[in-house]
Amino acid sequence: MRKVILILITLLFFSVFAFYFWASSSFNNSDDYNQIVSYHPVLENTSNTFSTMTYNIGYLSGMKNNLPIDRSESLFSDNLAQSIKSLDEHNFDFITLQEIDLGANRSYNYNQFDSLGFFLSFAQGAYAVNWDKQYVSFP
C-alpha cells in the first residue's frame, strides 16, 4: 500500500512540475517580441501635432472578459467588426492597444494586431510583447 501511495505522490509531483514549466513557457518566438510591421504605404504628415489614442481591446471578449463562460468564435468576429467600426470613427496618428492577442487559442487564433492594422489601413505597427505564456489561469 505504501508503494502505491508513494507512486501516486511521485506522479502528482511530476505532473505539477511538468505543468508549471509548460504553463510558464513562451507561446511566441522571443525574436518576434519587438518588431515593426508594415501594412499600407506610409503617408506624409505635414502637421507638427500628433494625436494619440489608447484602447483596451480585452482580447476581443467584450464585457465577458472576466466571466467564467464559454465564448464562441462569433463573439470574437463580431467584436472585431465592432472595434474596427468604433476605431475607424476617430482620426488618430498613433494608437496603443492593450490586452491584444496575437493568435492565441483563447481568441480562436485571431491575430488581433494584424486584423486591426489591415482593416484600419495602418501604415505600420510595432509589436511590443510584454506577456507571453502558454497558460493564463483565468478566463
ABEGO torsion letter per residue (X at the ends): XAAAAAAAAAAAAAAAAAAAAAAABBABBAAAABBBBBABBBBBBABABBBBBBBBAGGGAEAAAABBBBBBAAAAAAAAAAAAAAAAABBBABBBBBGBBBGBAAAGGBBAAAAAAAAAGBABBBBBBABBBABBAOX
